[in-house]
Amino acid sequence: MQVDADVITSAVGITIIINLSYALSGFRKLLSKSKVLGKFIKCPMCVGFWIGGLSVLNTKDIQLIIQTAATVSLISYTWYLLMRYFIDKYD
């Protein structure tokens, strides 16, 4: 069984929105008061892993869940680095 590209793209999008969007900056600030959640919410690899895993949780195939989580984590981190560069440069 394979995961569709739209599932991965959606999971990456959600991760980037959680990590970088101005709309959720208050949410991130609120969570950053907690030592554990504050570190978690700032980590695109962490958030990407859990969002990716949750996006295919309805399957019973643990290998597929882990592969999807790892893929979303890697892509999310790559996009985060690229977007962070442009945000820092032009914002």
Secondary structure, 3 states (H helix, E strand, C coil): CCCCHHHHHHHHHHHHHHHHCCCCHHHHHHHCCCHHHHHHHCCHHHHHHHHHHHHCCCCCCHHHHHHHHHHHHHHHHHHHHHHHHHHHHHC
